[in-house]
């Protein structure tokens, strides 16, 4: 949809969103993917720019995918952004030279798109955003999946965007004062793991969130088609390598090591797909692939992959290599190019789970997760590329799970919005 079309057809909540950003100044639009949060933000920026006689300085920060696929390819060509607008990726923003320039520039508006990427309290981009938004009149956060794990995801976005009083409270102060914590010991050190807002502050916290965010979920009148999510069990016979890894050990003729607690799960997930990464004995900056056993997921693809457009999601590079080779061997047309897929030139789009933002695939109604990542946000974002406003077909989502492996726990963790660390503590008994 072009901007002029948006102006003629904008929803009531988009009008409210525009006015909300202008009124609150530092605030968040948390709209579900496909509900249209970009244009209300653009409209608000244009209003401020007009009030400043076209002199408003605007900084837009986002992921590389969002910058390339949405801002630069869809928004910029329409010439609807204020004249003095800079669009920069998170990765480029934290480079020393660019960071210095940004901190020295006086911006009037800062827009952080895909703001769930600044949910860390310690990352370079989070710290930079905090410094930048501390001194601007308007700072807006945009995300379709703002809360991946717990309330700290929201707190960090509020803090880093200097939204309300939470901008002046550090992460440590917030955890110590406002959170219930689980005390864990790691390498002899006590780690305070926040598990949620305590009862004393919970009501005030929720009121504050409601005051500074506008949330839009999917509604009945959106006429969204049904979405069926199915867990598909794939036969798997544990190899000796898998059984050893469950005990926290890798033992091969050339490599013996004890796995750390968190790396157990990662290694088990690789082995569930029939392979394992090992350090290169010659060059420790590289790795080698040890093929352990055939992956029955490939056979399942042979028997069940239709000719309908299908999004196939993987996690590991070796998964991609195996899938690409197999699809070619069975005569399936596949691509990594989203635009080529949308034009109907290929039946299967193979994407890494990390490439989950800022594109639309309403012409596709089938999603297969070949390998599941631990991140609920990645899962939700990827699924919503297909199941979103404008989709007119029932959507089928299939999660391929190797029977009796850690993949069951990974999928369970995603459904429960657990982090990798949380997941380990939740499933450690089943992994040992």
CORCORMO-V521312 format. One record per residue. RES is the residue in one small letter. PHI is phi in degrees with one decimal (none if undefined). Layout:
BEGIN
[[RES:PHI] [RES:PHI]]
END
This chain:
BEGIN
[[x:none] [x:-83.5] [x:-61.0] [x:-62.8] [x:-64.9] [x:-58.8] [x:-60.0] [x:-81.7] [x:-126.1] [x:-61.6] [x:-79.6] [x:-59.0] [x:-70.8] [x:-71.2] [x:-63.0] [x:-63.1] [x:-61.4] [x:-58.4] [x:-67.0] [x:-62.4] [x:-62.8] [x:-67.3] [x:-76.9] [x:-80.6] [x:71.8] [x:-108.7] [x:-160.6] [x:-128.6] [x:-107.3] [x:-108.8] [x:-100.4] [x:-58.2] [x:-51.8] [x:95.3] [x:-86.9] [x:84.2] [x:-97.8] [x:-73.1] [x:-65.8] [x:-57.8] [x:-67.0] [x:-61.8] [x:-62.0] [x:-64.7] [x:-63.4] [x:-64.7] [x:-64.3] [x:-65.8] [x:-60.4] [x:-63.5] [x:-67.0] [x:-104.7] [x:58.5] [x:76.3] [x:-109.2] [x:-65.9] [x:-98.4] [x:-119.0] [x:-120.2] [x:-113.2] [x:-113.6] [x:-161.5] [x:-73.3] [x:-59.6] [x:-62.9] [x:-65.3] [x:-62.0] [x:-72.3] [x:-83.3] [x:-116.9] [x:-63.9] [x:-77.5] [x:-92.4] [x:-110.9] [x:-85.6] [x:-56.8] [x:-59.2] [x:-82.1] [x:56.5] [x:-110.5] [x:-82.6] [x:-51.7] [x:-54.9] [x:-97.3] [x:-114.1] [x:-113.4] [x:-118.8] [x:-136.2] [x:-74.4] [x:-56.3] [x:-62.5] [x:-70.7] [x:-61.9] [x:-88.9] [x:-66.2] [x:-51.7] [x:-63.9] [x:-68.4] [x:-56.8] [x:-62.5] [x:-61.9] [x:-62.6] [x:-69.1] [x:-88.9] [x:-91.6] [x:-92.2] [x:-93.2] [x:-100.2] [x:-136.7] [x:-122.2] [x:-113.1] [x:-107.2] [x:-83.8] [x:55.6] [x:-67.0] [x:-63.4] [x:-74.8] [x:-110.2] [x:-80.1] [x:-82.3] [x:-90.8] [x:-125.6] [x:-71.0] [x:-62.5] [x:-69.3] [x:-63.1] [x:-65.5] [x:-66.5] [x:-59.3] [x:-58.3] [x:-67.0] [x:-70.0] [x:-76.4] [x:-65.3] [x:-122.1] [x:-113.1] [x:-65.8] [x:-127.2] [x:-140.5] [x:-123.0] [x:-105.9] [x:-123.3] [x:-161.2] [x:-93.2] [x:-136.8] [x:-72.9] [x:-116.6] [x:-84.5] [x:-126.4] [x:-154.9] [x:-62.6] [x:-67.1] [x:-60.4] [x:-70.7] [x:-56.0] [x:-63.2] [x:-66.4] [x:-60.5] [x:-63.0] [x:-68.8] [x:-93.8] [x:54.2] [x:-96.7] [x:56.8] [x:-70.5] [x:-69.5] [x:-67.3] [x:-99.4] [x:-111.3] [x:-72.2] [x:-58.1] [x:-62.7] [x:-62.0] [x:-62.7] [x:-64.1] [x:-66.7] [x:-94.4] [x:-108.5] [x:-116.5] [x:-81.3] [x:-125.5] [x:-106.7] [x:-85.4] [x:-121.8] [x:-111.3] [x:-129.5] [x:54.3] [x:81.6] [x:-108.1] [x:-82.6] [x:-112.4] [x:-87.6] [x:-104.4] [x:-66.1] [x:-117.3] [x:153.3] [x:-72.2] [x:-74.7] [x:-60.7] [x:-62.6] [x:-108.4] [x:-61.7] [x:-62.2] [x:-65.1] [x:-62.5] [x:-65.4] [x:-62.8] [x:-64.5] [x:-60.7] [x:-61.1] [x:-70.9] [x:-109.4] [x:-129.7] [x:-113.8] [x:-111.0] [x:-133.9] [x:-101.5] [x:-76.3] [x:-120.1] [x:-59.8] [x:-77.9] [x:-74.4] [x:56.0] [x:-69.3] [x:-69.8] [x:-66.2] [x:-126.0] [x:-101.7] [x:-108.6] [x:-125.9] [x:-86.8] [x:-106.8] [x:-83.5] [x:-108.9] [x:-54.5] [x:-148.7] [x:-107.0] [x:-59.1] [x:-79.4] [x:-63.9] [x:-64.5] [x:-64.9] [x:-64.2] [x:-67.7] [x:-61.5] [x:-59.9] [x:-88.8] [x:86.9] [x:-131.5] [x:-113.0] [x:-135.5] [x:-124.1] [x:-55.0] [x:-108.7] [x:-154.0] [x:-132.3] [x:-156.3] [x:-102.3] [x:-78.1] [x:-71.5] [x:-56.4] [x:-74.6] [x:-75.8] [x:-56.8] [x:-63.3] [x:-59.8] [x:-67.2] [x:-64.2] [x:-67.1] [x:-61.3] [x:-65.8] [x:-64.8] [x:-99.7] [x:90.3] [x:-143.2] [x:-153.5] [x:-83.5] [x:-132.6] [x:-62.4] [x:-70.5] [x:-66.5] [x:-93.4] [x:-126.4] [x:-73.4] [x:-86.5] [x:-116.0] [x:-140.1] [x:-115.6] [x:-108.7] [x:-106.7] [x:-77.9] [x:-97.8] [x:-159.8] [x:-61.5] [x:-101.1] [x:-69.9] [x:-64.5] [x:-65.7] [x:-63.0] [x:-60.8] [x:-60.2] [x:-57.1] [x:-86.9] [x:-125.1] [x:-76.8] [x:-86.7] [x:-91.2] [x:-75.2] [x:-53.8] [x:-136.8] [x:-94.2] [x:-114.1] [x:-107.8] [x:-130.0] [x:-117.6] [x:-94.3] [x:-57.3] [x:-65.6] [x:-58.0] [x:-58.2] [x:-59.2] [x:-66.4] [x:-63.8] [x:-58.7] [x:-63.2] [x:-67.3] [x:-62.3] [x:-63.1] [x:-64.6] [x:-96.0] [x:78.9] [x:-92.7] [x:-84.7] [x:-135.0] [x:-156.5] [x:-102.3] [x:-88.1] [x:-61.2] [x:-67.0] [x:-63.2] [x:-65.0] [x:-64.2] [x:-79.7] [x:81.8] [x:-82.5] [x:-142.2] [x:-87.0] [x:-123.2] [x:-107.2] [x:-100.5] [x:-132.0] [x:-68.7] [x:-60.0] [x:-73.4] [x:-88.7] [x:-112.5] [x:-126.5] [x:68.2] [x:-151.0] [x:-120.7] [x:-133.0] [x:-65.9] [x:-77.2] [x:-115.5] [x:-125.2] [x:-129.6] [x:-128.1] [x:-123.9] [x:-92.3] [x:-68.4] [x:-133.7] [x:-96.7] [x:-84.1] [x:-74.3] [x:-82.6] [x:-63.0] [x:-60.0] [x:-61.2] [x:-62.8] [x:-62.1] [x:-61.8] [x:-66.5] [x:-61.2] [x:-77.4] [x:-64.5] [x:-103.6] [x:-89.2] [x:-153.2] [x:-54.0] [x:102.4] [x:-73.7] [x:-116.4] [x:-120.8] [x:-59.1] [x:-101.1] [x:-112.7] [x:-118.2] [x:-118.7] [x:-108.7] [x:-82.7] [x:-125.9] [x:-68.5] [x:-56.6] [x:72.1] [x:-111.9] [x:-62.8] [x:-60.1] [x:-60.7] [x:-71.6] [x:-61.0] [x:-63.7] [x:-62.6] [x:-65.0] [x:-61.4] [x:-63.2] [x:-93.4] [x:55.8] [x:-95.8] [x:-79.5] [x:-58.4] [x:-63.1] [x:-58.8] [x:-61.6] [x:-59.1] [x:-68.2] [x:-76.3] [x:-117.0] [x:-57.2] [x:-69.3] [x:-79.7] [x:-89.5] [x:-92.3]]
END
